[in-house]
Amino acid sequence: MSSGRATSLTIETPEGVEFSFDLASPVTRSLAWIVDLAAIGVLTKGVDKTGEWLGHLNQDWATAIAVILYFAISVGYGIVLEWRWHGQTLGKRVMGLRVVDAQGLRLQLSQVILRNLLRLVDMLPAVYLVGGVACFCSRNCQRLGDLAAGTIVARERSSYAPDLEQMAPAKYNSLLAWPHLAARLRSLVSPESVSIAVAAVSRRDGFEPLARIELFRELAEYFQSLVEFPEAAREGLTGEQYVRSVLRVIYGGGRG
Amino acid sequence: MIIDLPRFVAAERAYWDELHAMLKKLEAEPERRLPLDEIQRLHYLYERCSSDLSRLDTFATEPQLRAFLESLVSRAYSVIHETRAPAKIRWKSAILAFPRAFRRHLGAFRLAVGVTLLGCAFGWFALHMDPRNKAILMPFPGLQEPPSERVAHEESGAREDRLRGIKASFAAQLMTHNTQVTIMALALGVTFGAGTLILLFYNGVILGAVATDYIVGGQGVFLAGWLLPHGSIEIPAILLGGQAGFILAGALIGWGDRTPRVVRLRAVAADLVAIVSGAAVLLIWAGTVEAFVSQYHQPVIPYSLKIAFGLCELAALSFFLGWAGRE
């Protein structure tokens, strides 16, 4: 059932360039929904309080306003936020998700309204069972509302270019003294391991000192297991310095 | 192939930043019309970043920079290749979009009316065959007593206001409930129309059974006076929800249409929203009328006046849906 499910949606532009959206998993979407549910709970609590206050003036009208506001919040919460925040609700913002057009075009108001109105069916019979099953069965993890509106929920991507200088400054790099080994390292290393190393270097100041040493030691050992540089190249380098030198080798530049 | 990534980033970063700034401005003001030189610059930056992304493909070990460039290119793509106008709420065109959308899909509306009438006929037939079916067909306590008794009861207490102090909240409950039913009629279109069909048929069955019960009981005038003031708007509004459901189902099924499903759905999305929004507005009116007018009977409001009022509403709605915004 879920074996045919894609983890990303690739779009090819007429210029022949491909870009992709990382699809949000049903689990992440459920977590975002829980946050949204909490936000709706807070808003309805506010309506309760307003109703109580207005009840002192006129109970009938206070109840009428409360009934209409409950309905407006339950239907309008997703519509208003996804439209104002370009495809995000509070839950999606917290979980780093965004509703986008399935063809990569600009998200339209009609799409936002439609996917939120069809939530009524997706929520049947309870706790998003229909939507959840549709999500698991559909290739791009779309609930029925997404299928009808032509939308997907994607993970948000970084809108800032990585700071290569901060991660791996262009200083003397002892590994580059062995260019054939450096070239071998570039060809063997996987994008996933580089991305872990980049994340570790970017967030290094937030780690506990001992955890930081241990993490970089393990990463250094992993990179050494891929390509073993001579002792002279590694001499005096801590695990962290070794990982940063590896990143510099991978990104290119620096002095050998 | 990129040999020196930092040098590549240093050379191209200014263009990426410029595109990022332009996109940010455009995303904040989607209705903004760019002058020609800015459009040309935007297109140049988009092509340059696309080319950078292609060059980066040869450098498979840099996922973070690739993600950043993909994000830039996808945002620029959505701005440059979008042919639909940005949504700007202009009240006049928003109001006229409703009847125009209605007329574009008259077939779906006829189908909704047909299914409801079929339900009415079934309701009439079931009650005609065995009056004991009333309890099953109309499971509402207010409709269980014989029509003549109910009319006598309603008319005897007509002078005392039974809804005193709860009229507004009653109207609000009617509005929200009926709007929910209408949205459901649309949303169930996603079941290839089966859900919409069942919902409309069931509504028709109740309507047919109630009408049969009152007409056979000789209370046709009371029924018309009770139903028409709000029903002349409420029933068409639910039919409009059914119309939207069948439009959605039609786009999903795509009989004889070779365009991809996603394109078909995209083509009807705005019409669906216009129809359901219009129906929701109608239901606000219907709820108000039901709470403040329909529940008051002769001698407080003469039936002839209530029937005339309902017929006027129906005529006005028909005129609006049939003629408003014709070009």
Chai-1 contact restraints between the chains, C-beta under 6 A:
chainA,res_idxA,chainB,res_idxB,connection_type,confidence,min_distance_angstrom,max_distance_angstrom,comment,restraint_id
A,T13,B,Y77,contact,1.0,0.0,6.0,A-B,restraint_1
A,E15,B,S50,contact,1.0,0.0,6.0,A-B,restraint_2
A,V17,B,S50,contact,1.0,0.0,6.0,A-B,restraint_3
A,V17,B,L53,contact,1.0,0.0,6.0,A-B,restraint_4
A,V17,B,S54,contact,1.0,0.0,6.0,A-B,restraint_5
A,F19,B,E70,contact,1.0,0.0,6.0,A-B,restraint_6
A,F19,B,V73,contact,1.0,0.0,6.0,A-B,restraint_7
A,F19,B,S74,contact,1.0,0.0,6.0,A-B,restraint_8
A,D60,B,G165,contact,1.0,0.0,6.0,A-B,restraint_9
A,D60,B,I166,contact,1.0,0.0,6.0,A-B,restraint_10
A,D60,B,A168,contact,1.0,0.0,6.0,A-B,restraint_11
A,D60,B,S169,contact,1.0,0.0,6.0,A-B,restraint_12
A,W61,B,A168,contact,1.0,0.0,6.0,A-B,restraint_13
A,T63,B,S169,contact,1.0,0.0,6.0,A-B,restraint_14
A,A64,B,A168,contact,1.0,0.0,6.0,A-B,restraint_15
A,A64,B,S169,contact,1.0,0.0,6.0,A-B,restraint_16
A,A64,B,A172,contact,1.0,0.0,6.0,A-B,restraint_17
A,V67,B,A172,contact,1.0,0.0,6.0,A-B,restraint_18
A,V67,B,Q173,contact,1.0,0.0,6.0,A-B,restraint_19
A,V67,B,T176,contact,1.0,0.0,6.0,A-B,restraint_20
A,I68,B,A172,contact,1.0,0.0,6.0,A-B,restraint_21
A,F71,B,T176,contact,1.0,0.0,6.0,A-B,restraint_22
A,G104,B,S74,contact,1.0,0.0,6.0,A-B,restraint_23
A,G104,B,Y77,contact,1.0,0.0,6.0,A-B,restraint_24
A,G104,B,S78,contact,1.0,0.0,6.0,A-B,restraint_25
A,L105,B,S78,contact,1.0,0.0,6.0,A-B,restraint_26
A,L105,B,E82,contact,1.0,0.0,6.0,A-B,restraint_27
A,R106,B,S78,contact,1.0,0.0,6.0,A-B,restraint_28
A,R106,B,E82,contact,1.0,0.0,6.0,A-B,restraint_29
A,L109,B,A87,contact,1.0,0.0,6.0,A-B,restraint_30
A,S110,B,A269,contact,1.0,0.0,6.0,A-B,restraint_31
A,S110,B,A270,contact,1.0,0.0,6.0,A-B,restraint_32
A,S110,B,V273,contact,1.0,0.0,6.0,A-B,restraint_33
A,Q111,B,A269,contact,1.0,0.0,6.0,A-B,restraint_34
A,I113,B,V273,contact,1.0,0.0,6.0,A-B,restraint_35
A,L114,B,A269,contact,1.0,0.0,6.0,A-B,restraint_36
A,L117,B,I183,contact,1.0,0.0,6.0,A-B,restraint_37
A,L117,B,A187,contact,1.0,0.0,6.0,A-B,restraint_38
A,L118,B,A187,contact,1.0,0.0,6.0,A-B,restraint_39
A,L118,B,V190,contact,1.0,0.0,6.0,A-B,restraint_40
A,L120,B,I183,contact,1.0,0.0,6.0,A-B,restraint_41
A,L120,B,M184,contact,1.0,0.0,6.0,A-B,restraint_42
A,L120,B,A187,contact,1.0,0.0,6.0,A-B,restraint_43
A,V121,B,A187,contact,1.0,0.0,6.0,A-B,restraint_44
A,V121,B,V190,contact,1.0,0.0,6.0,A-B,restraint_45
A,L144,B,V190,contact,1.0,0.0,6.0,A-B,restraint_46
A,A148,B,V190,contact,1.0,0.0,6.0,A-B,restraint_47
A,A148,B,L265,contact,1.0,0.0,6.0,A-B,restraint_48
A,G150,B,V262,contact,1.0,0.0,6.0,A-B,restraint_49
A,G150,B,L265,contact,1.0,0.0,6.0,A-B,restraint_50
A,G150,B,R266,contact,1.0,0.0,6.0,A-B,restraint_51
A,R157,B,A67,contact,1.0,0.0,6.0,A-B,restraint_52
A,R157,B,S71,contact,1.0,0.0,6.0,A-B,restraint_53
A,S158,B,A67,contact,1.0,0.0,6.0,A-B,restraint_54
A,S158,B,F68,contact,1.0,0.0,6.0,A-B,restraint_55
A,S159,B,S71,contact,1.0,0.0,6.0,A-B,restraint_56
A,A161,B,F68,contact,1.0,0.0,6.0,A-B,restraint_57
A,P162,B,Q64,contact,1.0,0.0,6.0,A-B,restraint_58
A,P162,B,L65,contact,1.0,0.0,6.0,A-B,restraint_59
A,L164,B,P6,contact,1.0,0.0,6.0,A-B,restraint_60
A,V189,B,T61,contact,1.0,0.0,6.0,A-B,restraint_61
A,P191,B,A60,contact,1.0,0.0,6.0,A-B,restraint_62
A,P191,B,T61,contact,1.0,0.0,6.0,A-B,restraint_63
A,P191,B,P63,contact,1.0,0.0,6.0,A-B,restraint_64
A,V194,B,T61,contact,1.0,0.0,6.0,A-B,restraint_65
A,S195,B,P63,contact,1.0,0.0,6.0,A-B,restraint_66
A,V198,B,Q64,contact,1.0,0.0,6.0,A-B,restraint_67
A,I250,B,T61,contact,1.0,0.0,6.0,A-B,restraint_68
A,Y251,B,L5,contact,1.0,0.0,6.0,A-B,restraint_69
A,G252,B,I3,contact,1.0,0.0,6.0,A-B,restraint_70
A,G252,B,D4,contact,1.0,0.0,6.0,A-B,restraint_71
A,G252,B,L5,contact,1.0,0.0,6.0,A-B,restraint_72
A,G253,B,D4,contact,1.0,0.0,6.0,A-B,restraint_73
A,G253,B,P6,contact,1.0,0.0,6.0,A-B,restraint_74
